[in-house]
């Protein structure tokens, strides 16, 4: 079984890294149904929906990281 706190920490790390680029995904968090699954699965991080401005900021940040 996976540790819920590990998934929470990962989501917090991702939220902080995105914030460093001025990006906020309000619905970013741990996908709780993952932990209710009958069979052991890896926890999922739910990124949720975002508007075009946020999506473009994400694309720019990812491309900048590769350059």
C-alpha positions in Angstrom: 0.0 0.0 0.0 1.2 3.5 -0.7 1.7 6.2 1.8 -0.8 9.1 1.5 1.7 11.5 2.9 4.2 10.7 0.1 1.5 11.6 -2.5 0.6 14.8 -0.5 4.3 15.8 -0.5 4.6 15.2 -4.2 1.6 17.3 -4.9 3.0 20.1 -2.7 6.4 19.9 -4.4 4.7 20.2 -7.8 2.5 23.1 -6.6 5.6 24.9 -5.4 7.6 24.2 -8.6 4.7 25.5 -10.7 4.4 28.6 -8.5 8.1 29.4 -9.1 7.0 30.0 -12.7 3.9 31.9 -11.7 1.6 29.0 -12.5 -1.3 28.0 -10.3 -3.5 24.9 -10.9 -6.3 25.4 -8.3 -7.5 21.8 -8.5 -4.0 20.2 -8.2 -4.1 17.6 -5.5 -4.0 13.9 -4.6 -6.7 11.8 -6.4 -8.3 10.3 -3.3 -10.2 7.5 -5.1 -6.8 6.0 -5.9 -6.5 5.1 -2.2 -9.9 3.6 -2.1 -9.1 1.2 -4.9 -9.6 -2.5 -4.2 -6.3 -3.4 -5.8 -3.0 -1.7 -4.9 -2.2 1.0 -7.4 0.2 3.9 -7.4 -1.4 7.2 -6.1 -2.4 9.6 -8.8 -1.9 13.4 -8.7 -4.9 15.2 -10.2 -3.9 18.2 -12.2 -7.4 19.2 -13.1 -8.5 21.8 -15.6 -6.9 25.1 -16.5 -7.6 28.0 -18.7 -5.7 28.8 -21.9 -3.5 31.4 -20.2 -2.4 28.9 -17.6 -1.8 26.2 -20.2 0.3 28.5 -22.3 2.3 29.5 -19.2 2.9 25.8 -18.5 4.1 25.2 -22.1 6.5 28.2 -21.8 7.9 27.0 -18.5 8.4 23.4 -19.8 10.1 24.7 -23.0 12.3 27.0 -21.0 13.4 24.1 -18.8 14.5 22.2 -21.9 16.5 25.0 -23.5 
